[in-house]
């Protein structure tokens, strides 16, 4: 994170490009590109976090948008999770290519998602709420098709 954000949450630290996400306590900052972060925090902390960020960034040009009401999320885990996701994701999800902590925008079947590897066998997906049912059905079908369930 840039220095103005570092003071907002005392445990924050810069995120190198090779591992663009660093969870700190209950708040995680996912680096999606230059000047773009997706912050994930408990709902109860959202207003206070936004207020702190507005104050910390007041002297810098910025845009802070609460997207929590448009987002849905999945946490997928298990020994075959990368295989399941590979049924609809064009990325190489091997840990050597997509290490723990890595996040990126990509597609899963026809849905745009933010994919974040939280642990060796755990992935977090952020997606527009309008795609939640579609992604759920896609994952269920992919699991059935590959006998993963």
Backbone as a printed PyTorch tensor [residue, N CA C, xyz], in Angstrom:
tensor([[[  0.8400,  -1.1830,   0.0000],
         [  0.0000,   0.0000,   0.0000],
         [  0.8740,   1.2310,   0.0000]],

        [[  0.3430,   2.3000,  -0.4960],
         [  1.1010,   3.5440,  -0.4790],
         [  1.1370,   4.0820,   0.9380]],

        [[  2.0630,   4.9840,   1.2130],
         [  2.2500,   5.4700,   2.5720],
         [  1.0150,   6.1010,   3.2000]],

        [[  0.1320,   6.8150,   2.4690],
         [ -1.0540,   7.3430,   3.1240],
         [ -1.9620,   6.2530,   3.6830]],

        [[ -1.9660,   5.0830,   3.0610],
         [ -2.8030,   4.0010,   3.5520],
         [ -2.1760,   3.2590,   4.7200]],

        [[ -0.8650,   3.3110,   4.8210],
         [ -0.1680,   2.5570,   5.8510],
         [ -0.6450,   2.9390,   7.2450]],

        [[ -0.9510,   4.2050,   7.4640],
         [ -1.3760,   4.6480,   8.7770],
         [ -2.8180,   4.3170,   9.1020]],

        [[ -3.5890,   3.9300,   8.1250],
         [ -5.0040,   3.6390,   8.3550],
         [ -5.1680,   2.3880,   9.1810]],

        [[ -4.4000,   1.3770,   8.8840],
         [ -4.4520,   0.1350,   9.6410],
         [ -3.0280,  -0.1670,  10.0600]],

        [[ -2.7480,  -0.1870,  11.3120],
         [ -1.3730,  -0.2220,  11.7750],
         [ -0.5630,  -1.4060,  11.2730]],

        [[ -1.2240,  -2.4680,  10.8440],
         [ -0.4960,  -3.6250,  10.3470],
         [ -0.2950,  -3.6120,   8.8420]],

        [[ -0.7250,  -2.5740,   8.1610],
         [ -0.6150,  -2.5350,   6.7070],
         [  0.8380,  -2.4360,   6.2750]],

        [[  1.1190,  -2.9890,   5.1090],
         [  2.4620,  -2.9130,   4.5650],
         [  2.3770,  -2.9250,   3.0480]],

        [[  3.4490,  -2.4980,   2.3700],
         [  3.4140,  -2.5180,   0.9140],
         [  3.2260,  -3.9400,   0.4040]],

        [[  2.5660,  -4.0860,  -0.7130],
         [  2.3440,  -5.3960,  -1.3240],
         [  3.1600,  -5.4820,  -2.5940]],

        [[  4.1830,  -6.3150,  -2.6270],
         [  4.9740,  -6.4420,  -3.8460],
         [  4.1550,  -7.0580,  -4.9660]],

        [[  4.5250,  -6.7480,  -6.1980],
         [  3.7710,  -7.2260,  -7.3620],
         [  3.7020,  -8.7440,  -7.4240]],

        [[  4.7030,  -9.4470,  -6.8900],
         [  4.6900, -10.9030,  -6.9630],
         [  3.6590, -11.5250,  -6.0290]],

        [[  3.2480, -10.8240,  -5.0290],
         [  2.2210, -11.2980,  -4.1000],
         [  1.3410, -10.1160,  -3.7480]],

        [[  0.3940,  -9.7950,  -4.6250],
         [ -0.3360,  -8.5440,  -4.4720],
         [ -1.3930,  -8.4920,  -3.3870]],

        [[ -1.4900,  -9.4690,  -2.5370],
         [ -2.4640,  -9.3780,  -1.4660],
         [ -1.8080,  -9.7450,  -0.1550]],

        [[ -2.0570,  -8.9520,   0.8450],
         [ -1.5520,  -9.2350,   2.1750],
         [ -2.6700,  -9.0610,   3.1870]],

        [[ -3.1930, -10.1550,   3.7070],
         [ -4.2190, -10.0170,   4.7430],
         [ -3.5880,  -9.5530,   6.0490]],

        [[ -4.2280,  -8.6620,   6.7060],
         [ -3.7720,  -8.1540,   8.0000],
         [ -4.9760,  -8.1340,   8.9220]],

        [[ -4.9250,  -8.9630,   9.9360],
         [ -6.0500,  -9.0900,  10.8640],
         [ -7.3110,  -9.3930,  10.0550]],

        [[ -8.3540,  -8.6080,  10.2350],
         [ -9.6210,  -8.8720,   9.5540],
         [ -9.7460,  -8.1160,   8.2360]],

        [[ -8.7780,  -7.2690,   7.9040],
         [ -8.8540,  -6.4600,   6.6970],
         [ -7.7900,  -6.9260,   5.7110]],

        [[ -8.2000,  -7.1370,   4.4710],
         [ -7.2570,  -7.5340,   3.4200],
         [ -7.3030,  -6.5130,   2.2980]],

        [[ -6.1350,  -6.2350,   1.7400],
         [ -6.0270,  -5.3120,   0.6080],
         [ -5.5340,  -6.0970,  -0.5910]],

        [[ -6.3540,  -6.1820,  -1.6160],
         [ -5.9930,  -6.8990,  -2.8340],
         [ -5.6080,  -5.8780,  -3.8920]],

        [[ -4.3690,  -5.9640,  -4.3710],
         [ -3.8770,  -5.0460,  -5.3870],
         [ -4.3180,  -5.5710,  -6.7380]],

        [[ -5.1930,  -4.8090,  -7.4190],
         [ -5.7210,  -5.2160,  -8.7090],
         [ -5.0020,  -4.5530,  -9.8750]],

        [[ -4.2190,  -3.5540,  -9.5910],
         [ -3.4750,  -2.8580, -10.6330],
         [ -3.0040,  -1.5230, -10.1150]],

        [[ -2.2440,  -0.8020, -10.9330],
         [ -1.7810,   0.5170, -10.4770],
         [ -2.9700,   1.3650, -10.0330]],

        [[ -2.8800,   1.8750,  -8.8550],
         [ -3.9100,   2.7670,  -8.3090],
         [ -5.2540,   2.0950,  -8.0740]],

        [[ -5.2980,   0.7680,  -7.9980],
         [ -6.5750,   0.1020,  -7.7350],
         [ -6.4060,  -1.0170,  -6.7210]],

        [[ -7.1630,  -0.8970,  -5.6420],
         [ -7.1540,  -1.8750,  -4.5560],
         [ -8.5870,  -2.3040,  -4.2720]],

        [[ -8.7480,  -3.5540,  -3.8970],
         [-10.0240,  -4.0400,  -3.3890],
         [ -9.7880,  -4.3700,  -1.9310]],

        [[-10.4780,  -3.6520,  -1.0430],
         [-10.3440,  -3.8910,   0.3880],
         [-11.4720,  -4.7950,   0.8480]],

        [[-11.1280,  -5.8220,   1.5790],
         [-12.1200,  -6.7510,   2.1200],
         [-12.0350,  -6.6620,   3.6310]],

        [[-13.1720,  -6.3220,   4.2380],
         [-13.2270,  -6.1340,   5.6850],
         [-14.5800,  -6.6160,   6.1910]],

        [[-14.6650,  -6.9330,   7.4710],
         [-15.9780,  -7.2930,   8.0230],
         [-16.9640,  -6.1450,   7.8230]],

        [[-18.2050,  -6.4900,   7.5560],
         [-19.2290,  -5.4790,   7.2810],
         [-19.3120,  -4.4370,   8.3930]],

        [[-19.1700,  -4.8610,   9.6140],
         [-19.2790,  -3.9390,  10.7510],
         [-18.1620,  -2.8970,  10.7660]],

        [[-17.0510,  -3.1740,  10.1020],
         [-15.9230,  -2.2410,  10.0850],
         [-15.8980,  -1.3480,   8.8460]],

        [[-16.8220,  -1.5570,   7.9150],
         [-16.8020,  -0.8380,   6.6410],
         [-16.8530,   0.6640,   6.7620]],

        [[-17.7900,   1.1770,   7.5490],
         [-17.9460,   2.6360,   7.6630],
         [-16.7150,   3.2750,   8.3130]],

        [[-16.2070,   2.6620,   9.3640],
         [-15.0240,   3.2070,  10.0390],
         [-13.8040,   3.1580,   9.1280]],

        [[-13.6590,   2.0700,   8.3680],
         [-12.5390,   1.9550,   7.4360],
         [-12.6300,   3.0280,   6.3570]],

        [[-13.8200,   3.2170,   5.7890],
         [-14.0070,   4.2410,   4.7550],
         [-13.6840,   5.6230,   5.2980]],

        [[-14.1240,   5.8930,   6.5070],
         [-13.8560,   7.1910,   7.1410],
         [-12.3550,   7.4040,   7.3350]],

        [[-11.6840,   6.3780,   7.8210],
         [-10.2340,   6.4690,   8.0280],
         [ -9.5020,   6.6770,   6.7160]],

        [[ -9.9220,   5.9600,   5.6890],
         [ -9.2800,   6.1140,   4.3900],
         [ -9.5220,   7.4950,   3.7960]],

        [[-10.7550,   7.9870,   3.8990],
         [-11.0490,   9.3390,   3.3870],
         [-10.1470,  10.3650,   4.0610]],

        [[ -9.9900,  10.2400,   5.3660],
         [ -9.1340,  11.1910,   6.0970],
         [ -7.6690,  11.0430,   5.6720]],

        [[ -7.1950,   9.8120,   5.5570],
         [ -5.7920,   9.5840,   5.1960],
         [ -5.4740,  10.0230,   3.7730]],

        [[ -6.4620,   9.9470,   2.9020],
         [ -6.2330,  10.2690,   1.4920],
         [ -6.7380,  11.6570,   1.0960]],

        [[ -7.1780,  12.4430,   2.0570],
         [ -7.8090,  13.7370,   1.7720],
         [ -6.9350,  14.6430,   0.8990]],

        [[ -5.6340,  14.5920,   1.0740],
         [ -4.7460,  15.4820,   0.3210],
         [ -4.3010,  14.8970,  -1.0200]],

        [[ -4.7780,  13.7030,  -1.3740],
         [ -4.3950,  13.0610,  -2.6260],
         [ -5.6090,  12.8810,  -3.5320]],

        [[ -5.4030,  12.9610,  -4.8310],
         [ -6.5230,  12.6360,  -5.7240],
         [ -6.8290,  11.1430,  -5.5720]],

        [[ -8.0800,  10.8160,  -5.3640],
         [ -8.4520,   9.4180,  -5.1910],
         [ -9.9560,   9.2470,  -5.3830]],

        [[-10.3500,   8.0120,  -5.5060],
         [-11.7540,   7.6550,  -5.5510],
         [-11.9250,   6.4690,  -4.6240]],

        [[-12.8050,   6.5780,  -3.6640],
         [-13.0700,   5.5040,  -2.7130],
         [-14.5380,   5.1350,  -2.8610]],

        [[-14.7960,   3.9150,  -3.3130],
         [-16.1560,   3.4890,  -3.6160],
         [-16.4750,   2.2190,  -2.8440]],

        [[-17.5830,   2.2320,  -2.1360],
         [-18.0530,   1.0490,  -1.4190],
         [-18.7940,   0.1590,  -2.4120]],

        [[-18.2290,  -1.0160,  -2.7090],
         [-18.8520,  -1.9420,  -3.6570],
         [-19.4490,  -3.1570,  -2.9520]],

        [[-19.5480,  -3.0860,  -1.6360],
         [-19.9930,  -4.2600,  -0.8850],
         [-21.3950,  -4.7230,  -1.2470]],

        [[-22.2570,  -3.8210,  -1.6440],
         [-23.6200,  -4.2200,  -1.9660],
         [-23.7550,  -4.8250,  -3.3640]],

        [[-22.7120,  -4.7150,  -4.1780],
         [-22.7740,  -5.3240,  -5.5050],
         [-21.9720,  -6.6140,  -5.5790]],

        [[-21.2200,  -6.9310,  -4.5270],
         [-20.3250,  -8.0760,  -4.5400],
         [-20.9300,  -9.3030,  -3.8720]],

        [[-20.5170, -10.4470,  -4.3520],
         [-20.7410, -11.7290,  -3.7030],
         [-19.3850, -12.3810,  -3.5500]],

        [[-19.2770, -13.3630,  -2.6980],
         [-17.9830, -14.0060,  -2.4800],
         [-18.1580, -15.4930,  -2.2230]],

        [[-17.1620, -16.2450,  -2.6290],
         [-17.0660, -17.6700,  -2.3340],
         [-15.6980, -17.9260,  -1.7480]],

        [[-15.6140, -18.8620,  -0.8240],
         [-14.3270, -19.4000,  -0.4100],
         [-14.3730, -20.8760,  -0.7270]],

        [[-13.4660, -21.3100,  -1.5870],
         [-13.4120, -22.6960,  -2.0180],
         [-12.1490, -23.3200,  -1.4760]],

        [[-12.2660, -24.5290,  -0.9270],
         [-11.0670, -25.1750,  -0.4090],
         [-11.1610, -26.6810,  -0.5500]],

        [[-10.0130, -27.2980,  -0.5880],
         [ -9.9260, -28.7460,  -0.6990],
         [ -8.7760, -29.1470,  -1.5960]],

        [[ -8.4330, -30.4190,  -1.5760],
         [ -7.2580, -30.8740,  -2.3220],
         [ -7.3970, -30.7530,  -3.8410]],

        [[ -8.6190, -30.6670,  -4.3730],
         [ -8.8320, -30.5650,  -5.8150],
         [ -9.3570, -29.1880,  -6.2450]],

        [[ -9.2300, -28.1860,  -5.3760],
         [ -9.8170, -26.8830,  -5.6840],
         [ -9.2160, -26.2470,  -6.9350]],

        [[ -7.9240, -26.3610,  -7.1310],
         [ -7.3060, -25.7770,  -8.3370],
         [ -7.8150, -26.4810,  -9.5930]],

        [[ -8.0160, -27.7810,  -9.5210],
         [ -8.5570, -28.5390, -10.6570],
         [ -9.9860, -28.0990, -10.9470]],

        [[-10.7720, -27.9190,  -9.9060],
         [-12.1520, -27.4570, -10.0790],
         [-12.1790, -26.0960, -10.7670]],

        [[-11.3810, -25.1480, -10.2790],
         [-11.3550, -23.8130, -10.8700],
         [-10.8260, -23.8400, -12.3060]],

        [[ -9.8930, -24.7410, -12.5840],
         [ -9.3160, -24.8290, -13.9280],
         [-10.3530, -25.2240, -14.9760]],

        [[-11.4760, -25.7720, -14.5470],
         [-12.5390, -26.1280, -15.4910],
         [-13.0980, -24.8950, -16.1940]],

        [[-12.9330, -23.7150, -15.5910],
         [-13.4710, -22.5090, -16.2100],
         [-12.5480, -21.3160, -16.1770]],

        [[-11.3530, -21.4900, -15.6350],
         [-10.4110, -20.3730, -15.5040],
         [ -9.1930, -20.6240, -16.3880]],

        [[ -8.8220, -19.6630, -17.2380],
         [ -7.7100, -19.8730, -18.1640],
         [ -6.3180, -19.7550, -17.5220]],

        [[ -6.2350, -19.3820, -16.2610],
         [ -4.9330, -19.1880, -15.6220],
         [ -4.3040, -20.5070, -15.2050]],

        [[ -2.9910, -20.5110, -15.1290],
         [ -2.2590, -21.6440, -14.5590],
         [ -2.3420, -21.4860, -13.0430]],

        [[ -3.0640, -22.3650, -12.3860],
         [ -3.2870, -22.2480, -10.9470],
         [ -2.3270, -23.1010, -10.1230]],

        [[ -1.3070, -23.6500, -10.7760],
         [ -0.2800, -24.3510, -10.0270],
         [  0.3590, -23.3520,  -9.0580]],

        [[  0.7130, -23.8180,  -7.8840],
         [  1.2470, -22.9000,  -6.8750],
         [  2.5320, -22.2010,  -7.3270]],

        [[  3.2840, -22.8030,  -8.2320],
         [  4.4990, -22.1380,  -8.7290],
         [  4.1640, -20.9470,  -9.6250]],

        [[  3.0100, -20.9820, -10.2860],
         [  2.5930, -19.8820, -11.1640],
         [  1.6340, -18.9220, -10.4700]],

        [[  0.8670, -19.4240,  -9.5180],
         [ -0.1330, -18.6270,  -8.8070],
         [  0.0410, -18.9050,  -7.3150]],

        [[  1.0590, -18.2710,  -6.6990],
         [  1.4110, -18.6020,  -5.3140],
         [  0.3940, -18.0930,  -4.2900]],

        [[  0.5230, -18.5910,  -3.0960],
         [ -0.3100, -18.1280,  -1.9850],
         [ -0.1440, -16.6190,  -1.8550]],

        [[ -1.2660, -15.9080,  -1.7450],
         [ -1.2490, -14.4550,  -1.6500],
         [ -1.5270, -13.7570,  -2.9700]],

        [[ -1.3800, -14.4740,  -4.0790],
         [ -1.6090, -13.8720,  -5.3910],
         [ -3.1010, -13.6250,  -5.5930]],

        [[ -3.4100, -12.5110,  -6.2550],
         [ -4.7880, -12.2410,  -6.6550],
         [ -4.7670, -11.5560,  -8.0090]],

        [[ -5.8390, -11.7260,  -8.7420],
         [ -5.9540, -11.1110, -10.0530],
         [ -7.4020, -11.1160, -10.5020]],

        [[ -7.6860, -10.2690, -11.4620],
         [ -8.9640, -10.3510, -12.1590],
         [ -8.8180, -11.4070, -13.2330]],

        [[ -9.8610, -12.1900, -13.4030],
         [ -9.8610, -13.2000, -14.4500],
         [-11.3100, -13.5560, -14.7510]],

        [[-11.5010, -14.6030, -15.5130],
         [-12.8530, -15.0980, -15.7590],
         [-12.9580, -16.5170, -15.2190]],

        [[-14.1480, -16.8490, -14.8010],
         [-14.4950, -18.2170, -14.4410],
         [-15.7240, -18.5270, -15.2760]],

        [[-15.5230, -19.3720, -16.2790],
         [-16.5400, -19.6050, -17.3120],
         [-16.8140, -18.2550, -17.9730]],

        [[-18.0250, -17.7040, -17.8210],
         [-18.3340, -16.4130, -18.4520],
         [-18.4500, -15.2720, -17.4510]],

        [[-18.0340, -15.5110, -16.2300],
         [-18.1470, -14.4920, -15.1810],
         [-16.7860, -13.8660, -14.8770]],

        [[-16.7520, -12.5470, -14.7870],
         [-15.5360, -11.8690, -14.3450],
         [-15.4500, -12.0200, -12.8320]],

        [[-14.2820, -12.4360, -12.3530],
         [-14.0810, -12.6360, -10.9160],
         [-12.7370, -12.0540, -10.5010]],

        [[-12.6000, -11.7850,  -9.2150],
         [-11.2950, -11.5480,  -8.6100],
         [-10.9560, -12.8490,  -7.9030]],

        [[ -9.8440, -13.4400,  -8.2680],
         [ -9.4100, -14.7160,  -7.7140],
         [ -8.2110, -14.4810,  -6.8130]],

        [[ -8.2850, -14.9810,  -5.5870],
         [ -7.2380, -14.7670,  -4.5820],
         [ -6.8990, -16.1050,  -3.9510]],

        [[ -5.6470, -16.4960,  -4.0330],
         [ -5.2130, -17.7430,  -3.3880],
         [ -4.8200, -17.4170,  -1.9540]],

        [[ -5.6020, -17.9040,  -1.0150],
         [ -5.3760, -17.6200,   0.4080],
         [ -4.4700, -18.6450,   1.0700]],

        [[ -4.4770, -19.8660,   0.5860],
         [ -3.6390, -20.9440,   1.1240],
         [ -3.4360, -21.9440,  -0.0060]],

        [[ -2.6270, -22.9560,   0.2340],
         [ -2.3200, -23.9170,  -0.8180],
         [ -3.5890, -24.5060,  -1.4400]],

        [[ -4.5790, -24.8210,  -0.6100],
         [ -5.8080, -25.4350,  -1.0990],
         [ -7.0340, -24.5730,  -0.8420]],

        [[ -6.8380, -23.2380,  -0.7810],
         [ -7.9510, -22.3260,  -0.5130],
         [ -7.9040, -21.1310,  -1.4620]],

        [[ -9.0200, -20.9020,  -2.1380],
         [ -9.1710, -19.7470,  -3.0130],
         [-10.3970, -18.9470,  -2.5910]],

        [[-10.3010, -17.6470,  -2.7330],
         [-11.4100, -16.7270,  -2.4550],
         [-11.7970, -16.0990,  -3.7930]],

        [[-13.0940, -16.0850,  -4.0930],
         [-13.6070, -15.4560,  -5.3070],
         [-14.4800, -14.2770,  -4.9290]],

        [[-14.2780, -13.1480,  -5.5670],
         [-15.1700, -11.9940,  -5.4590],
         [-15.8030, -11.8110,  -6.8270]],

        [[-17.1080, -11.6000,  -6.8720],
         [-17.7950, -11.4570,  -8.1340],
         [-19.0440, -10.6150,  -7.9650]],

        [[-19.5530, -10.1140,  -9.0670],
         [-20.7900,  -9.3410,  -9.0280],
         [-21.9270, -10.2600,  -8.5810]],

        [[-22.8020,  -9.7300,  -7.7440],
         [-23.9240, -10.5330,  -7.2390],
         [-24.7500, -11.1490,  -8.3650]],

        [[-24.8390, -10.4600,  -9.4790],
         [-25.6360, -10.9810, -10.5910],
         [-25.0640, -12.2790, -11.1620]],

        [[-23.8040, -12.6060, -10.8530],
         [-23.1910, -13.8380, -11.3390],
         [-23.1270, -14.9420, -10.2790]],

        [[-23.5820, -14.7000,  -9.0670],
         [-23.4520, -15.6800,  -7.9880],
         [-24.1520, -16.9930,  -8.3390]],

        [[-25.4060, -16.9510,  -8.7670],
         [-26.1310, -18.1850,  -9.0930],
         [-25.4710, -18.9090, -10.2680]],

        [[-25.0510, -18.1530, -11.2800],
         [-24.3900, -18.7510, -12.4440],
         [-23.1090, -19.4650, -12.0240]],

        [[-22.2710, -18.8160, -11.2330],
         [-21.0050, -19.4160, -10.8030],
         [-21.2700, -20.6330,  -9.9230]],

        [[-22.2720, -20.5500,  -9.0730],
         [-22.6240, -21.6920,  -8.2300],
         [-22.9920, -22.9040,  -9.0860]],

        [[-23.8300, -22.6940, -10.0900],
         [-24.2240, -23.7930, -10.9870],
         [-23.0210, -24.3050, -11.7860]],

        [[-22.1790, -23.3800, -12.2580],
         [-20.9990, -23.7920, -13.0180],
         [-20.0860, -24.6680, -12.1570]],

        [[-19.8130, -24.2360, -10.9270],
         [-18.9330, -25.0080, -10.0500],
         [-19.5240, -26.3800,  -9.7260]],

        [[-20.8260, -26.4330,  -9.4850],
         [-21.4760, -27.7100,  -9.1990],
         [-21.3670, -28.6540, -10.4010]],

        [[-21.5920, -28.1400, -11.6080],
         [-21.4960, -28.9570, -12.8140],
         [-20.0530, -29.3890, -13.0640]],

        [[-19.1080, -28.4930, -12.8650],
         [-17.6880, -28.8390, -13.0540],
         [-17.2770, -29.9170, -12.0710]],

        [[-17.7570, -29.8410, -10.8440],
         [-17.4390, -30.8640,  -9.8400],
         [-18.0450, -32.2120, -10.2470]],

        [[-19.2840, -32.2000, -10.7010],
         [-19.9190, -33.4480, -11.1420],
         [-19.1900, -34.0270, -12.3530]],

        [[-18.8380, -33.1860, -13.2940],
         [-18.1890, -33.6360, -14.5290],
         [-16.8190, -34.2450, -14.2590]],

        [[-16.1480, -33.7770, -13.2480],
         [-14.8000, -34.3090, -12.9760],
         [-14.7840, -35.2350, -11.7650]],

        [[-15.9680, -35.5920, -11.3000],
         [-16.1360, -36.4690, -10.1330],
         [-15.3670, -35.9700,  -8.9050]],

        [[-15.3760, -34.6430,  -8.7090],
         [-14.7070, -34.0640,  -7.5490],
         [-15.6180, -33.9870,  -6.3250]],

        [[-16.9390, -34.0600,  -6.5100],
         [-17.7950, -33.8920,  -5.3350],
         [-18.0670, -35.1720,  -4.5980]]])
